[in-house]
Amino acid sequence: MRRSPWKHVTGVLLAPDRILTATVVVTPLGVRPSASAEEAIVDGDLGAALAQLRSAGHLRGRLVFGVDARRSYAITRKLSTEDAEQKPAELLASHLGLVHDALVAGIEQVKLPSGLHAALAAAPRDVASTVLEALGKKPGNVRLYPLTWALYQFASRLTGRPRKWRTEVRVLRDAEGGVAILAHGGFPIASRLFDMLDSRDVSSVGLAVLGLLTHAREELGLRSVDGVMLHMDGTEEGLVDICEAFTGLKTVMAKSVGCDEPASALALAHAGARMKQDAVDLFVALRPPPGVLHRLPLRSAAVLGVAGIVLGWMLTDAAAGIESEALKLEKQTAGNLKRAHVQLTDLRKVHVKLKTEVQIAQSFLTNRLRWSDILRELPSVLPPTVTLVDFDGRDQVQYPSTKKKKKEGAANKAKDDGSGGAAQLSTKGRQLTIACEVGLSAADSSPPEVESLVASIKASPVFQAVLPRITGANVRLLPAVKGLSARITVYCMPPGTPGK
């Protein structure tokens, strides 16, 4: 047999007197059959037949075993609180009237309209244990899967159910009979085997379907079944009408799917090709408890290990880059200190000094911005008969205090006397001198423009908010070169300190 680069899956049907295998190859274009084989079971020695198949190379890739439908069991029932604590084999054995040690079982949760149900599947324990013993201590990737579920999945992949159907019955047949499978939401929940005398023996099919309908209504809580799908070939067209008249359900023809032994092995192989990791495996009850290595997902651990190595390398590379950049900055700092004639030990003192100078400049710029409102207001307070010849604004530079106690003391004092200590400190030493000239008709040391200028300043809200205090208005007569004139000088200052 030529070795294929794609994944192989082998379905193994355990019949009473022989073992049949069907191998498929999973390719990017789909699943295609590869090979099939058959081995008779002599004197009931199942292990010897499996060994013969393995030595001949017929057990390739993932192995999906299945017991023939007449020796396996699959039911669906709603579990009570007491049933939830029991094992699947005990639940199914009590329902069938068997000893629970005689079965290996699995369970799958199914959501039906009447609530959550449990789909139970089982196979003979002696058959399952014999298979595991024949495969040895390291059986590989093997699984024991319910045959009825595999047949339904194979049939539903070939022909999907109509769009509006939710619950359907699929009928598969072989040379002597067949199986009717009831499914809801794409999952098989019950099945019935039947025998057919010929291809038109619809009564056997109808009785199996009617039995499933009764089981669905009385035990599963399904109100109705949408229809029946006949997976048959070589039948007359009238068979659909006959089946509809017998069952009272919509019946359609579908692609032929057999349920004989070779078709069952092929269905197991197709189920294994698309089987999820957490699918039901009836071998679980016979396998030893998983160790630490089995519990650890090797693929996930490998991915995490590679990711850890990559992240570690990235962090190491980033740390090396940061360290190189730090060395460059240290060399640059040493060069700058040398050019500035500053020692590294004095760098903190220089930093404090520069910080103080920046704070002084910042304080000056902040206080300077307050003059803009006054300068914009100045033209509006001048009488129309005077000419502005000079103005002088003075503001004291505020040196920031480096002692925390002085700052807290000044703040507490301003808070206690309610005078706004911050405003007093920021306006201390501020003064605006306004000088303007006015023409005189006669020598007068007190022209009316003086009173008008003082009144305008007192009426201005801007001056009253910042420089409301007028300390004096001086009038000086100028030499009569171009006529009589006088210079008026006004001094505007912040409000006086309360209490003084």
Secondary structure, 3 states (H helix, E strand, C coil): CCCCCCEEEEEEEECCCEEEEEEEEEECCEEEEEEEEEEECHHHCHHHHHHHHHHCCCCCCEEEEEECCCCCEEEEECCCCCHHHCCHHHHHHHHHCCCHHHEEEEEEEEEECCEEEEEEEEEEHHHHHHHHHHHCCCCCCEEECCHHHHHHHHHHHHCCCCCCCCEEEEEEECCCEEEEEEEECCEEEEEEEEECCCCCCHHHHHHHHHHHHHHHHHCCCCCCCCEEEEECCCCCCHHHHHHHHHHCCEEEECCCCECCHHHHHHHHHHHHHCCCCCCCCCCHHHCCCCCHHHHCCHHHHHHHHHHHHHHHHHHHHHHHHHHHHHHHHHHHHHHHHHHCCCCHHHHHHHHHHHHHHHHHHHHHHHHHCCHHHHHHHHHHHCCCCEEEEEEEEECCCCCCCCCHHHHHHHHHHHHHHCCCHHHHHHHCCCEEEEEEEEECCCCCCCCHHHHHHHHHHHHCHHHHHHCCEEEEEEEEECCCCCCCEEEEEEEEECCCCCCC
